[in-house]
Each structure stands twice: as C-alpha cells, then as structure tokens.
C-alpha cells in the first residue's frame, strides 16, 4: 500500500495526489500504534523520519497549490 500511495503522489490529477498524502498520513498514524507490527528491515531512525514526512505531507492545515504550499494558520508561503 505504501508503494502505491507514493506512486500516486506523482499523479497529474491533484485529487489523486491529495488522497495519496492523506493515505500516507494515516499509514504513519497506524505505524505508531502500540500494537502495530514492526518491519525489521527498517531502522527506528528511518521509520521516525518517514513518519514525520508522511505526517507533514498529509497535514490538513497545509494546502498545496502547484509548487507552493500554504499553511492555513499563517500567511507564510513555502516553495
């Protein structure tokens, strides 16, 4: 599922890309549950970095438009 969501991020359809970011965010939430199975092929450091990025990608407070992202709580533009 993770690979499919990562591929979907590059979709020309922004709706598909948005769904992929939300899916990756949910995947990071599931990965941090106390009883979640642990993938022994991924180190704790890599897992932590991956989950941090997935959390940011799917943040509902961030709107991505083209090459720019806008954080809804502040007027700062990130490119």
Buried (B, 14 or more C-beta within 10 A) or exposed (E): EEEEBEEBBEEEEEEEBBBBBBBBBBBBBEBEEEEEEEEEEEEEEEBEEBBEEBBBBBBEEBEBEEEEBBEEEEEEEEE
